[in-house]
Every structure is written in C-alpha cells, then in structure tokens.
Amino acid sequence: MSLEEKMEADACSTYAGKVDCGATAEELEAHFHGCGSVNHVTILCDKFSGHPKEFAYIGFSDKQSARASLALDDSLFRGRQIKVIPKRTNRPGISTADQGFPQVRFRARTPDYNSSPS
C-alpha cells in the first residue's frame, strides 16, 4: 500500500484513547454507531501480557462518518471520559520514539569504604 493509500484509509478512521480495558469491540461499535457505518473496531493488546491497551481504532465506511465521530471527544464510555482524535498515518522512517536525543547512561559512583586513603 502506498503512503497516499494509507492516508486515504486512515482518513476514515479515528483513535479513541482512555478506553476502559474491559471494553469490547461490540460496545465501542455501539457507542460510535450514531456517527455512521462502522466497518471495524481494533483494540490493541500488550504483546507481553496480552492485556488490552487503553485505546482503540474505529474504522468507518467514509470520511464524513469519521469526522462526525470527533464530536464524541470527551464523551462518557463505560464511566470514563474518552479522547477521540483523527487517526494519524505512520510514515516510514519517522519514529515517535526517537526524539533525536542521545541516550546517555550515568553510573552512580559510590564511595569505596574498604580502601584506605592514599
């Protein structure tokens, strides 16, 4: 898929953050159903523990539905105020983890109490 195709597909999706870990795809689909036709709901899981993360992606059939879903920002879902923003497209070679700062590691120096002063 080209970058333009990915951007086109992502324009029909939104990111929902601060989602309750016990939420199901069906519950999220019902919450966003009033915005338009929901094609899919993706809840990501931690690769080590297998537990769901506190965010999801909601894919709609068209851009207008995705834009309408932004009105649900700060809405209550399972007793929590969720954050709804447009899904961003990942671009090859651009990492949000690498901020350009060198990783400097410091080693704490502890006094050696066993040596005698010279």
C-alpha positions as CSV (number, residue, x, y, z in Angstrom):
1,M,0.0,0.0,0.0
2,S,1.4,3.4,-0.9
3,L,1.6,6.3,1.6
4,E,-1.3,8.0,-0.2
5,E,-3.5,4.9,0.0
6,K,-2.7,4.6,3.7
7,M,-3.5,8.2,4.3
8,E,-6.8,7.8,2.4
9,A,-7.7,4.7,4.5
10,D,-6.7,6.4,7.8
11,A,-8.9,9.4,6.9
12,C,-11.9,7.1,7.5
13,S,-10.6,6.1,11.0
14,T,-10.4,7.6,14.4
15,Y,-8.3,7.0,17.5
16,A,-10.1,6.5,20.8
17,G,-8.0,6.9,23.9
18,K,-8.6,6.4,27.6
19,V,-10.9,3.4,26.8
20,D,-11.7,1.1,29.7
21,C,-9.6,-2.1,29.4
22,G,-12.7,-4.3,29.8
23,A,-14.4,-2.7,26.7
24,T,-15.4,-5.0,23.8
25,A,-15.4,-4.2,20.1
26,E,-19.2,-4.5,20.1
27,E,-19.6,-1.9,22.9
28,L,-17.3,0.5,21.1
29,E,-19.2,-0.1,17.8
30,A,-22.5,0.7,19.6
31,H,-21.0,3.9,21.1
32,F,-19.8,5.1,17.7
33,H,-22.8,3.8,15.6
34,G,-24.6,7.1,15.6
35,C,-21.8,8.7,13.6
36,G,-22.2,6.4,10.7
37,S,-21.5,2.8,9.5
38,V,-18.6,1.3,11.5
39,N,-16.5,-1.1,9.4
40,H,-14.2,-2.4,12.1
41,V,-13.0,-1.8,15.7
42,T,-9.4,-2.6,16.6
43,I,-8.4,-2.9,20.3
44,L,-4.7,-3.4,20.6
45,C,-3.2,-5.7,23.2
46,D,0.1,-5.6,25.0
47,K,2.4,-8.2,23.3
48,F,3.9,-9.4,26.6
49,S,0.9,-9.6,28.9
50,G,-1.9,-10.0,26.3
51,H,-4.0,-7.5,28.2
52,P,-5.9,-4.9,26.2
53,K,-4.4,-1.4,25.9
54,E,-6.4,1.7,26.8
55,F,-7.0,2.7,23.2
56,A,-8.8,1.6,20.0
57,Y,-9.1,2.4,16.4
58,I,-12.6,2.8,14.9
59,G,-12.8,2.4,11.1
60,F,-15.8,3.9,9.3
61,S,-17.1,3.4,5.7
62,D,-16.5,7.1,4.8
63,K,-14.6,10.2,5.9
64,Q,-17.8,12.1,6.8
65,S,-18.6,9.5,9.5
66,A,-15.0,9.7,10.8
67,R,-15.3,13.5,11.1
68,A,-18.7,13.1,12.8
69,S,-17.1,10.8,15.4
70,L,-14.8,13.6,16.6
71,A,-17.9,15.0,18.3
72,L,-17.7,12.1,20.8
73,D,-14.4,13.6,22.2
74,D,-14.8,13.8,26.0
75,S,-17.9,11.6,25.9
76,L,-18.6,9.1,28.6
77,F,-18.0,5.4,27.7
78,R,-18.2,2.8,30.5
79,G,-18.0,5.6,33.0
80,R,-14.8,7.1,31.6
81,Q,-14.3,10.2,29.5
82,I,-12.7,9.1,26.3
83,K,-10.4,11.0,23.9
84,V,-11.4,10.9,20.2
85,I,-9.0,12.3,17.6
86,P,-8.3,11.6,13.9
87,K,-6.1,8.6,13.3
88,R,-2.6,9.6,12.1
89,T,-0.8,7.8,9.3
90,N,2.5,6.2,10.2
91,R,5.2,7.3,7.8
92,P,8.2,5.1,7.1
93,G,11.4,6.2,8.7
94,I,9.6,8.6,11.1
95,S,9.5,7.3,14.7
96,T,7.8,9.0,17.6
97,A,10.1,7.0,20.0
98,D,13.3,8.5,18.6
99,Q,13.3,12.2,19.6
100,G,16.9,12.8,18.4
101,F,18.3,12.9,21.9
102,P,21.3,10.7,22.6
103,Q,20.7,8.1,25.2
104,V,23.2,8.9,27.9
105,R,23.5,6.5,30.8
106,F,25.0,7.6,34.1
107,R,26.6,5.2,36.5
108,A,26.3,6.3,40.1
109,R,29.7,6.4,41.8
110,T,29.6,5.0,45.3
111,P,32.5,5.5,47.7
112,D,34.7,2.5,48.3
113,Y,34.7,2.2,52.1
114,N,37.1,-0.8,52.0
115,S,40.1,1.1,50.6
116,S,42.4,3.2,52.7
117,P,43.0,6.8,51.8
118,S,46.3,7.3,50.0
